[in-house]
Amino acid sequence: MAYTIKKSTLKLVLDDFDGAEVVCRANISLGEMLELRDLGASEDGIREAYGRFASDVLVSWNIEDEDGPVPVTADGLMRLPSSVAAAIMGAWGEQLTAVPTNSATGSNGGGTSAGR
């Protein structure tokens, strides 16, 4: 029997922006993740990386500015203050690479770390 990878999302925790709710795709392909990383590493590619993140990864958010709800699009992402956009990308990267607590490869039965 084949293993089926199911689509999933994750809700980001933005510590410095209490009340902001951002939902992203949780299971992008390794190729997509590496492409975003490579684009983001160059000055010329950072705008494209944010655009692709908006179109390929973002699902929803509850973010508004003085003009009203900010659309969940590349243009909407570009409307955000850089600190908010960076917090979204950072939280997504951290949560994406975290080993789930129910993962078969997650724990060997040892204790928890001090930070958790």
C-alpha positions as CSV (number, residue, x, y, z in Angstrom):
1,M,0.0,0.0,0.0
2,A,1.3,3.4,-1.0
3,Y,1.8,6.3,1.5
4,T,-0.4,9.2,0.5
5,I,0.9,12.7,1.3
6,K,-2.1,14.8,2.4
7,K,-2.4,18.5,1.9
8,S,-2.0,20.3,5.2
9,T,-1.8,23.8,6.6
10,L,-0.4,25.4,9.6
11,K,-1.4,28.5,11.6
12,L,1.6,30.8,12.2
13,V,2.3,32.2,15.6
14,L,3.6,35.8,15.3
15,D,4.9,36.7,18.7
16,D,5.3,40.4,18.1
17,F,1.9,40.8,16.3
18,D,-0.7,39.6,18.8
19,G,-4.0,38.8,17.2
20,A,-2.5,38.3,13.7
21,E,-3.6,34.9,12.2
22,V,-1.8,33.6,9.2
23,V,-2.5,30.2,7.6
24,C,0.1,28.7,5.2
25,R,0.5,25.5,3.3
26,A,2.6,23.2,5.4
27,N,3.7,20.6,2.9
28,I,5.3,22.4,0.0
29,S,7.7,20.3,-2.0
30,L,11.4,20.2,-1.3
31,G,12.0,21.8,-4.7
32,E,9.6,24.7,-3.9
33,M,11.3,25.3,-0.5
34,L,14.8,25.3,-2.0
35,E,13.7,27.6,-4.8
36,L,12.2,30.1,-2.3
37,R,15.4,29.8,-0.2
38,D,17.7,30.4,-3.3
39,L,15.6,33.3,-4.5
40,G,15.5,34.9,-1.1
41,A,19.3,34.7,-0.8
42,S,19.9,37.2,-3.6
43,E,18.9,40.8,-3.7
44,D,17.5,40.4,-7.2
45,G,15.3,37.5,-6.2
46,I,13.9,38.6,-2.9
47,R,10.9,40.3,-4.5
48,E,10.1,37.2,-6.6
49,A,10.5,35.0,-3.5
50,Y,8.0,37.1,-1.6
51,G,5.6,37.0,-4.6
52,R,5.9,33.2,-4.9
53,F,5.5,32.8,-1.2
54,A,2.2,34.8,-1.4
55,S,0.9,32.8,-4.4
56,D,2.1,29.3,-3.5
57,V,2.2,29.2,0.3
58,L,-0.2,31.8,1.9
59,V,-3.7,30.5,2.4
60,S,-5.4,33.2,4.5
61,W,-4.8,35.9,7.1
62,N,-6.8,38.4,9.2
63,I,-4.5,41.3,8.5
64,E,-5.9,44.8,7.9
65,D,-4.3,48.2,7.4
66,E,-5.9,51.7,7.5
67,D,-7.4,51.0,4.1
68,G,-9.2,47.8,5.2
69,P,-8.4,44.1,4.8
70,V,-5.1,43.4,3.0
71,P,-5.7,40.8,0.3
72,V,-3.8,37.6,0.5
73,T,-1.9,38.2,-2.7
74,A,1.6,39.2,-3.7
75,D,0.5,42.8,-3.9
76,G,-1.1,42.4,-0.4
77,L,2.1,41.0,1.0
78,M,4.0,43.9,-0.5
79,R,1.6,46.3,1.3
80,L,2.6,45.0,4.7
81,P,5.3,46.7,6.8
82,S,8.6,44.8,6.3
83,S,8.6,43.7,9.9
84,V,5.2,42.0,9.5
85,A,6.3,40.3,6.2
86,A,9.6,39.2,7.7
87,A,7.8,37.8,10.8
88,I,5.4,35.8,8.6
89,M,8.3,34.3,6.5
90,G,10.4,33.6,9.6
91,A,7.5,31.9,11.5
92,W,6.6,29.8,8.5
93,G,10.2,28.7,8.1
94,E,10.6,27.8,11.8
95,Q,7.3,25.9,11.9
96,L,7.8,24.2,8.6
97,T,11.1,22.7,9.7
98,A,10.0,21.7,13.2
99,V,9.5,18.0,13.8
100,P,5.9,17.4,14.7
101,T,5.3,15.9,18.1
102,N,3.4,13.0,16.5
103,S,6.1,12.2,14.0
104,A,7.5,8.7,13.9
105,T,11.0,10.2,13.6
106,G,10.4,13.0,16.2
107,S,11.4,11.6,19.6
108,N,13.3,8.6,20.9
109,G,11.5,8.8,24.2
110,G,14.0,11.1,25.8
111,G,13.1,14.2,28.0
112,T,12.1,17.6,26.7
113,S,14.5,20.5,26.2
114,A,14.4,23.5,28.5
115,G,12.9,25.7,25.8
116,R,9.9,23.6,25.2
